[in-house]
Amino acid sequence: MTSDLAPQPSSRGARAAVFAQLSGAGRSEQVAQRLIDAILLGVLTPGDRLPSEAELAQRFGVALVTAREALSAMRDAGLVETRRGREGGSFVLPVSRTPEALLWARLRGMARVDIEDSAVYFGVLSAGCTERAAELASDEESARLRLWLENADFATVSDAARNAGGFYLEIAVISQSPRLVREQIRLQAEFGSLLWLGVADEALRRNIFGQNVQIAEAISAHDPERARALVRAQLSELSGWLLAAKERIEQ
């Protein structure tokens, strides 16, 4: 069943950030990458109908031909399909999960210093989002975050990886900064898939869920210091696991 682009409350901010205007030249590659990142992170889901070419051009602040080329590239990549007719449009297709072997190969090819640098940046950005969310969260937003977490499945590795990233996106939305949401989306697409490899460890997976409950409680209690500290601790644990895993596969 297909759905229009009307967002659910929990993802309104993330979707708004996806379609915010691009800075710079606004090449078709930039448009496509923004949409691809949103699909891979679950902000845009299978069956969602994208805005028309004209609407995309207006929202991103690019030429019509640029939006057309971006959609064409996404069709070629098997990420969307375009249907004709009264109920037509461009619709998001299901995306196969990135093979784990490719992620491990990518990890092997990264320098340790690059992993550490990416982890630091991810930690600073996420901790900042969380601190701001704890300062600004309304009662409704706090309740929605807790409900989102209650419904998030951390039982399997693939679901835990998706929802670990989704939790940070929800927090970024509460920070009320579209720029922070866009940067969170970009960084998760770039580095998050590696960072969440740690959820393959069952004990670590359970620990992450428990920490997320505490983070949500700290946000609800408007305790930015505790919320920030919990995020920094969690991401430090995950990055430590990732660095140790790199050492193991290189032995």
N, C-alpha and C positions, 0 to 999 in steps of 0.2 A: 504494500500500500504506500503510495507516495504522499508526501506532505509538502505544504508550501513552506516558505522560509520564515513563517511566523514562529519565533523562538519560544521555547519553554522558559519559565521564569529563571531557572537556575543557570541558563546559558545565554541570557539576553545580552549581557555585557560582553561576553567573549565573541558572540556573533557580530555585535556592533563593531567591535575592534577589528574583526576580520575584514569588514567592508569599509573601514575608514580610508581616507585618501592616502595615496602613496606620496612619499617625499621623493624629490629628485625627478629623473626623467620619466619614470613610470613605464618601463619597458614591459613587453608582454611576458618576459620571464619573471619579472617581479610580481605581476598580477597572478600568474599561474602558481608561483611559489607560495604566495599568501594563501591561496585557496587550497593547494596541496597540503600545506602544513595544517590547515584547519580540518581537512578530511582525515589525515593521519592521526590527529589528536582527538578526533571524535566530536569536534565543535560542529562540523557539518557531518551528518550521518547518512547512510544509504537511504535513498528515496527522497532526500531533500531536493527541492527544486531551486536552482540558482536563479538570481535575477537575470533578466534578459541582457543581451549584449549592450543595449543602450543604457540600461540601468547600471550595469557593471562599470561602463565608461564614466557615467556620472558620479557614482559613489567613489570610485578610485581616482577620479580626476585625470583620466587618460583619454586618448582618442578612441573613437569607436573601433577603428581597425586594430588597435592594440588589444582591446577586450576580445575581439573576434579571434585574433591570433592566440591569445591565452587559452580560450575555450577549445580551440582546435588542438592545441598541444595537449590539453588534458584529455580530450577524446582519444588522441593517438596513444596516450599512456594508459588508456582503459580505466580512467577514474570517473568519467562522466559519459553519459549518452544523451544525444539530442533527439527529441521526438517532435514530429510535425503535428499540425492539427490544432484544434481548439484547446485541448488539454495538454498541448505540447510544451516544450521547454527543455532546458538542460538539467538532468537529474544525476545526483551522486550515485555511483555504483559501489557495491561492496568492495573493500580493499583486502587482499590477502595479507595476513600477518607477515611482517618481515621475517624471513627465515633466520632462526637463531644463529645458524652457522655464519651468516653474513655479518651479524653483529660481533661475534667473537673474532672474525677475521679483521673487522674494522678496529676492534680493540687492540689486537696484536700489532696493527700497523700504526697506531698512534704512539707518539712519544710520551713518556711519563710526564714530562713537564706540561704538555698540552692537556693531558687529562687533569692534572692538578689545577691548571689555570682555568679550564672550563668548569671544574667543580667549584672553585672559588667564586667565579662570576655567578654561577647558578645559585650558590648559597647566599651571596650578597643580595641578589635580585629577589629571591624567594623570601628571605628574612625581612627585607624591606617591605614587600607586599603584605606580609603577615602582620608586621608591626602597624602598618597603616590601616589594615583591615580591622585590627583590634581597637584602634582608635575611633574608627568611623562606623563600624557595623551597627545597623539598627537591630531591634529585637526580631523583626521579620527576617532579616538577612542571616542572623545568627541561627534562628530556628531552621531556616532553609538549608544552611550548611550542615547542621546536625542531621537533618532528614536525608540530605544527599549522602552523607557518610553511612547512615544506617542502611541505605539501599545499595551501597557500593559493595560489589563482590570481590573479596580478597582471597577466596578459597583456591583459585587456580592461578598459575603463574601468569598466563596471558591477561586474565581479568585484573589481577593485582597490579601488573605493570601499567595497564591502561588507567586504572582508577587511582593509582599513586600519582600519576601525572595530572589526572583530572581534578584531584583534590587541590593541587596548587593552582590550577586554572580558576577554580571556584573562588579561592582566596583572592587571586588577582582581580577578579570581577568585583569583589567586595571592597577592594582598595579604591574603587571609583576612578581609576586612571586608565583610560583606553590605551594609552601608550605602554603602561606596565603590562596590560593584558597582551598586547601585540608582541612585546618583547618576551613575555613568558611563553607564548605560543612558538615564537621563532627559536628560542633557546631549547625548549623541549624537543622540537623537531630535530634540532642539530645535535643535542647531547643527551636528552632525556632517555632515549631508547637504550643507550649504553648504561646510564645510571641505574635504570630500573632492572638491569640484569640481576641485581642483587636479590630481587624477590624470588628467584629460584631457590634461595635458601629459606626453607620453611620457617625456621625460628626467626629469621630476620623479617620475613613477610608478616608474621604475627606481631612482631615488635612494631613494625611500621604502622599497622592498623591501630594498635594501642596508642602509639604516639599521636596519630592523627586525631583520635578521640580527645586527647589532652589538648592538642592545638586548638581544636574547635571549641573546647570548653574555655580556654584562655581568651579566645576571640570574643566569645559570648560574655565573658566576665570583664571585658575591656582591660585586659592585662597585657599590653604590648610587649613588655619586657620578658614575661614568661613565654608568650607566644613566639617571640623571636628566638629565644634561647632554645626552645624545643625544636624549631625548624633547623637551626644551625646544628644541633646535636644529631638530628636525624640524617641530614645531608652529609655531615661529617662521617657518620657510620656507613652510609651507602658508598661514598667516595672511597673510604678506606677499604671496603669490601672489593670495589672495582680495581683498585690499585693492587691489592693482594692477588686478585684473580689474574691480572695481567702478568704478575711475576710467575704465577703457577704455569700459565700456558707458554711462557718463554723458557722454562727450565728444560 
